[in-house]
Amino acid sequence: MFICVCNAIRDTELRHAARQHPGDADAVYACLGKTPQCGQCLDEAAEILIEERERAACGQLAPA
């Protein structure tokens, strides 16, 4: 599923990046070589970052 349509970022790509890079959605987008465009995805992206990092901390990684 696409999280960011403007940058064609899928949820799996964002989840993987969340485990690799610290910071907020803007920082993770930058690590992917992208920048938020319209901003509609940022709330959902932030939720995914928190969720994925909590899973990683508990050893419950979602399948990629």
MODELLER restraints for C-alpha pairs under 7 A, 6 or more apart:
rsr = mdl.restraints
at = mdl.atoms
rsr.add(forms.Gaussian(group=physical.xy_distance, feature=features.Distance(at['CA:1:A'], at['CA:10:A']), mean=5.47, stdev=0.5))
rsr.add(forms.Gaussian(group=physical.xy_distance, feature=features.Distance(at['CA:1:A'], at['CA:11:A']), mean=5.85, stdev=0.5))
rsr.add(forms.Gaussian(group=physical.xy_distance, feature=features.Distance(at['CA:2:A'], at['CA:8:A']), mean=6.36, stdev=0.5))
rsr.add(forms.Gaussian(group=physical.xy_distance, feature=features.Distance(at['CA:2:A'], at['CA:9:A']), mean=5.69, stdev=0.5))
rsr.add(forms.Gaussian(group=physical.xy_distance, feature=features.Distance(at['CA:2:A'], at['CA:10:A']), mean=4.18, stdev=0.5))
rsr.add(forms.Gaussian(group=physical.xy_distance, feature=features.Distance(at['CA:2:A'], at['CA:11:A']), mean=6.01, stdev=0.5))
rsr.add(forms.Gaussian(group=physical.xy_distance, feature=features.Distance(at['CA:3:A'], at['CA:9:A']), mean=5.81, stdev=0.5))
rsr.add(forms.Gaussian(group=physical.xy_distance, feature=features.Distance(at['CA:3:A'], at['CA:10:A']), mean=5.41, stdev=0.5))
rsr.add(forms.Gaussian(group=physical.xy_distance, feature=features.Distance(at['CA:3:A'], at['CA:11:A']), mean=5.62, stdev=0.5))
rsr.add(forms.Gaussian(group=physical.xy_distance, feature=features.Distance(at['CA:3:A'], at['CA:41:A']), mean=6.13, stdev=0.5))
rsr.add(forms.Gaussian(group=physical.xy_distance, feature=features.Distance(at['CA:3:A'], at['CA:45:A']), mean=6.81, stdev=0.5))
rsr.add(forms.Gaussian(group=physical.xy_distance, feature=features.Distance(at['CA:4:A'], at['CA:10:A']), mean=6.94, stdev=0.5))
rsr.add(forms.Gaussian(group=physical.xy_distance, feature=features.Distance(at['CA:4:A'], at['CA:41:A']), mean=5.45, stdev=0.5))
rsr.add(forms.Gaussian(group=physical.xy_distance, feature=features.Distance(at['CA:6:A'], at['CA:37:A']), mean=6.34, stdev=0.5))
rsr.add(forms.Gaussian(group=physical.xy_distance, feature=features.Distance(at['CA:7:A'], at['CA:34:A']), mean=6.85, stdev=0.5))
rsr.add(forms.Gaussian(group=physical.xy_distance, feature=features.Distance(at['CA:12:A'], at['CA:64:A']), mean=5.76, stdev=0.5))
rsr.add(forms.Gaussian(group=physical.xy_distance, feature=features.Distance(at['CA:15:A'], at['CA:48:A']), mean=6.79, stdev=0.5))
rsr.add(forms.Gaussian(group=physical.xy_distance, feature=features.Distance(at['CA:15:A'], at['CA:49:A']), mean=6.61, stdev=0.5))
rsr.add(forms.Gaussian(group=physical.xy_distance, feature=features.Distance(at['CA:15:A'], at['CA:52:A']), mean=5.95, stdev=0.5))
rsr.add(forms.Gaussian(group=physical.xy_distance, feature=features.Distance(at['CA:17:A'], at['CA:28:A']), mean=6.50, stdev=0.5))
rsr.add(forms.Gaussian(group=physical.xy_distance, feature=features.Distance(at['CA:18:A'], at['CA:28:A']), mean=6.79, stdev=0.5))
rsr.add(forms.Gaussian(group=physical.xy_distance, feature=features.Distance(at['CA:18:A'], at['CA:49:A']), mean=5.36, stdev=0.5))
rsr.add(forms.Gaussian(group=physical.xy_distance, feature=features.Distance(at['CA:18:A'], at['CA:52:A']), mean=6.57, stdev=0.5))
rsr.add(forms.Gaussian(group=physical.xy_distance, feature=features.Distance(at['CA:18:A'], at['CA:53:A']), mean=6.56, stdev=0.5))
rsr.add(forms.Gaussian(group=physical.xy_distance, feature=features.Distance(at['CA:19:A'], at['CA:52:A']), mean=6.99, stdev=0.5))
rsr.add(forms.Gaussian(group=physical.xy_distance, feature=features.Distance(at['CA:19:A'], at['CA:53:A']), mean=6.18, stdev=0.5))
rsr.add(forms.Gaussian(group=physical.xy_distance, feature=features.Distance(at['CA:21:A'], at['CA:28:A']), mean=6.25, stdev=0.5))
rsr.add(forms.Gaussian(group=physical.xy_distance, feature=features.Distance(at['CA:24:A'], at['CA:46:A']), mean=6.71, stdev=0.5))
rsr.add(forms.Gaussian(group=physical.xy_distance, feature=features.Distance(at['CA:25:A'], at['CA:42:A']), mean=6.44, stdev=0.5))
rsr.add(forms.Gaussian(group=physical.xy_distance, feature=features.Distance(at['CA:25:A'], at['CA:45:A']), mean=6.13, stdev=0.5))
rsr.add(forms.Gaussian(group=physical.xy_distance, feature=features.Distance(at['CA:25:A'], at['CA:46:A']), mean=5.61, stdev=0.5))
rsr.add(forms.Gaussian(group=physical.xy_distance, feature=features.Distance(at['CA:26:A'], at['CA:35:A']), mean=6.77, stdev=0.5))
rsr.add(forms.Gaussian(group=physical.xy_distance, feature=features.Distance(at['CA:26:A'], at['CA:36:A']), mean=6.83, stdev=0.5))
rsr.add(forms.Gaussian(group=physical.xy_distance, feature=features.Distance(at['CA:29:A'], at['CA:35:A']), mean=5.63, stdev=0.5))
rsr.add(forms.Gaussian(group=physical.xy_distance, feature=features.Distance(at['CA:55:A'], at['CA:61:A']), mean=5.47, stdev=0.5))
